[in-house]
Amino acid sequence: MKIYFAADHAGFELKNALLAFARDELGHEVEDCGAFSFEKDDDYPEFIAAAARKLSGDAAAGHESRAIVVGASGQGEAIVANRFPGVRCALYYGAPSREQTDMSGKQLGILASTREHNNANALSLGARFLPIEEAKKALAEWLEQVFSGEERHQRRIEKIDTQA
């Protein structure tokens, strides 16, 4: 699967580590959308938009791909990514203090629910909250998850897409 990566100065080191991990250890095709060098005063919107634009294009063409965007908190990065049609970016800071339970009573982790219930195709990571090894574990787990395809979840995603 193709994965687009983007980050600003705050996420630069983590982005580079995750990109290499996804390519070299997980075997995915990767594309770096920037930042390409550490610049302490750079601005994340242009880098995140570059990745989100490519992901949006893939979604429109029916191609499965993902994006990983990284910043200090990940908040602004998720906001930028979610402005593009077909992009559903979830934010992750780390493991929650407790598991969630879905309507059927099934235990469902936060990373799993972003894929299973929301079919998120982008993940925003807060670099100031995640050590590199924890971020690698989260990335691998998130990439393994699949969308449930349940009618109620698909219906909700379609409503999201038509509200914009």
TAKA-V379987 format. One record per pair of residues at least 24 apart in sequence whose ideal C-beta (glycine too) atoms are under 10 Angstrom apart, sorted by the first residue. I is the first residue (numbers start at 0). J is the second residue. Records with the same first field share a line. If there is no record, write none. Layout:
# TAKA-V379987
I->J + J
This chain:
# TAKA-V379987
0->25 + 26 + 27 + 28 + 29 + 62 + 63 + 64 + 65 + 142
1->27 + 28 + 29 + 30 + 53 + 54 + 57 + 62 + 63 + 64 + 65 + 66
2->27 + 28 + 29 + 30 + 50 + 54 + 64 + 65 + 66 + 67 + 121 + 122 + 138 + 142
3->28 + 29 + 30 + 31 + 32 + 47 + 49 + 50 + 51 + 52 + 53 + 54 + 57 + 64 + 65 + 66 + 67 + 68 + 80 + 121
4->29 + 30 + 31 + 32 + 33 + 46 + 50 + 65 + 66 + 67 + 68 + 69
5->30 + 31 + 32 + 33 + 34 + 43 + 45 + 46 + 47 + 48 + 49 + 50 + 51 + 53 + 54 + 66 + 67 + 68 + 69 + 70 + 76 + 79 + 80 + 121 + 123
6->31 + 32 + 33 + 34 + 41 + 43 + 46 + 47 + 50 + 67 + 68 + 69 + 70 + 71 + 73 + 76 + 124 + 126
7->33 + 34 + 37 + 38 + 39 + 40 + 41 + 42 + 43 + 44 + 45 + 46 + 47 + 68 + 69 + 70 + 71 + 75 + 76 + 126
8->34 + 36 + 37 + 38 + 39 + 40 + 41 + 42 + 43 + 46 + 70 + 71 + 126
9->34 + 39 + 41 + 43 + 69 + 70 + 71 + 72 + 73 + 76 + 125 + 126 + 127
10->34 + 43 + 46 + 47 + 67 + 68 + 69 + 70 + 71 + 72 + 73 + 76 + 123 + 124 + 125 + 126 + 127 + 129 + 134
11->35 + 36 + 37 + 38 + 39 + 41 + 46 + 69 + 70 + 126
12->37 + 69 + 126 + 131
13->67 + 69 + 70 + 124 + 125 + 126 + 127 + 129 + 130 + 131 + 134 + 135
14->46 + 67 + 68 + 69 + 70 + 124 + 126 + 134
15->69 + 131
16->69 + 131 + 132 + 134 + 135 + 138
17->67 + 69 + 122 + 124 + 126 + 129 + 131 + 134 + 135 + 137 + 138 + 139
18->67 + 69 + 138
19->135
20->131 + 132 + 134 + 135 + 136 + 138 + 139
21->65 + 67 + 135 + 138 + 139 + 142
24->135 + 139
25->135 + 138 + 139 + 142 + 143
27->64 + 65 + 138 + 142
28->64
29->67
30->64 + 66
32->66 + 67 + 68
42->75
43->68 + 69 + 70 + 71 + 73 + 75 + 76 + 78 + 79
44->75 + 76 + 78 + 79 + 82
45->79
46->70 + 76 + 79
47->75 + 76 + 77 + 78 + 79 + 80 + 82 + 83 + 88 + 121 + 123
48->79 + 80 + 82 + 83
50->76 + 79 + 80 + 83 + 86 + 88 + 121
51->76 + 79 + 80 + 81 + 82 + 83 + 84 + 85 + 86 + 88 + 120 + 121
52->80 + 83 + 86
53->83 + 86
54->80 + 83 + 85 + 86 + 87 + 88 + 120 + 121
55->80 + 82 + 83 + 84 + 85 + 86 + 120 + 121
56->83 + 84 + 85
57->85 + 86 + 120
58->83 + 84 + 85 + 86 + 87 + 120 + 160
59->83 + 84 + 85
60->85
63->120
64->120 + 121
65->114 + 119 + 120 + 121 + 122 + 138 + 141 + 142
66->119 + 120 + 121 + 122 + 123
67->121 + 122 + 123 + 124 + 134 + 137 + 138 + 141 + 142
68->121 + 122 + 123 + 124
69->122 + 123 + 124 + 125 + 126 + 129 + 134
70->123 + 124 + 125 + 126 + 127
71->125 + 126 + 127 + 128
72->123 + 124 + 125 + 126 + 127 + 128
73->122 + 123 + 124 + 125 + 126 + 127 + 128 + 129
74->123 + 125
75->123
76->121 + 122 + 123 + 124 + 125 + 126
77->121 + 122 + 123 + 124 + 125
78->123
79->123
80->120 + 121 + 122 + 123
81->119 + 121 + 123 + 159 + 163
82->163
83->121 + 163
84->160 + 163
85->120 + 160
86->119 + 120 + 121
87->113 + 114 + 117 + 118 + 119 + 120 + 121 + 156 + 159 + 160
88->113 + 117 + 119 + 120 + 121 + 122 + 123
89->113 + 114 + 117 + 119 + 120 + 121 + 122 + 123 + 141
90->119 + 121 + 122 + 123 + 124 + 125
91->119 + 122 + 123 + 124 + 125 + 128 + 129 + 134 + 137 + 138 + 141
92->123 + 124 + 125 + 127 + 128 + 129 + 137
93->124 + 125 + 128 + 129 + 130 + 133 + 134 + 137
94->129 + 133 + 136 + 137
101->147
102->151
108->140 + 141 + 144
109->137 + 141
110->136 + 137 + 138 + 139 + 140 + 141 + 142 + 143 + 144
111->140 + 141 + 143 + 144 + 145 + 147
112->144 + 147
113->141 + 144 + 146
114->140 + 141 + 142 + 143 + 144 + 145 + 146 + 147
115->144 + 145 + 146 + 147 + 148 + 149 + 152
116->146 + 147 + 149 + 151 + 152 + 155 + 156
117->146 + 147 + 152 + 155 + 156 + 159
118->144 + 145 + 146 + 147 + 148 + 152 + 153 + 155 + 156 + 159
119->144 + 146 + 156
120->146
